[in-house]
Amino acid sequence: MLKKLKMTKTLLGCGAAFLISLAGQGASAQENLRFTTSVPAQSFIYADILSVWADRVVADSEGTLTIQMFPAGTLGRDPATHLDMVRGGTADIAYVVPGYTPGAMNEATLLELPNLVPDALHGSLAATKMVEDGLWQGEGMEPVKILGMFSTAPGLLSTTRKIETLEEVRDLKLRGAGPTLLASITALGATPIGGITAPQIAEGLSRGLIDGSINEWVALTIFGIAEAAKFHLDVNLGSSPIMVMINREKYDSLPEAARAAIDKHSGPAFAKLFGEAFDAWIEKFRTAAMQDDSRVFTQLSDAEQAKWDAQLQTVTDGWIADHPNGQALYDAYVAALKDVQN
């Protein structure tokens, strides 16, 4: 009897050790993903989009994932390095503005063309379709998996004096970000001014270094640009591409439940989250600005709009000519826009 009791205790001890071992293995199986971004924690992109996405993924991962957020460059101060950080595995996930790493996703500069993207939601959904259909592959993107491909809302022209005609814009110095936007400014006959970062625009306007800038309402508001340029012309001068990606090797190594959670909330779901939030903030900022009696909002007449459209079409034609399969890529994106709007 004593022998049997000792044996039972031994077996129980072994069983307990086995369960502890399993628990330890379960704990170690929980993967922590490091998500780097250049946007501050106070921004709506961080609070209403990126953090929401991360929370949804973790909640559906069946306990296999945690996601550690690094806002405002706290993991990699230079946003131009964030894509390389994910490629090399220093970060697992990153929010990247393709313009910071030219050539990485050159096809996505199509979003910068004037009179193309109607809003962030449909622009993002169509951009996602281009990635999923294999039409936007980029250069050197093999080490990463794109989780979200987005478009901002289109930018409008904000100036320090009222503009109603193409002739009136021709003697202006206008700030633009990137070669496509600068090409649009040139096509309108104005003087393109580059090399001014978003936080420097308001000062440049106040000092008379520039007469206007092309931005959407989020940038106009958070960078104080609208306080220095109170004349707003409703023209669609192009949007900006943004993307979120994960290191492919890291993704492939994750438990099945973790990959399933990431997949569930990426692609079109992520595009919808981004686009709806971005457009909501655009509307919020624009509505507040329209209640300011010191501002002037202008729309072009039909005849004048036709003049602007003819000039801006040269930018689209140039983009198509300068890119391999440019016409096919443009046509595919136009078709994708129609598809997601129906």
Beta strands, then each sheet from edge to edge (+ up, - down):
strand 1: 31-36
strand 2: 65-70
strand 3: 93-96
strand 4: 144-151
strand 5: 156-159
strand 6: 173-175
strand 7: 191-193
strand 8: 212-215
strand 9: 231-233
strand 10: 241-247
strand 11: 296-298
sheet 1: 2+ 1+ 3+ 10- 4+
sheet 2: 7+ 6+ 8+ 5- 9+ 11+
end
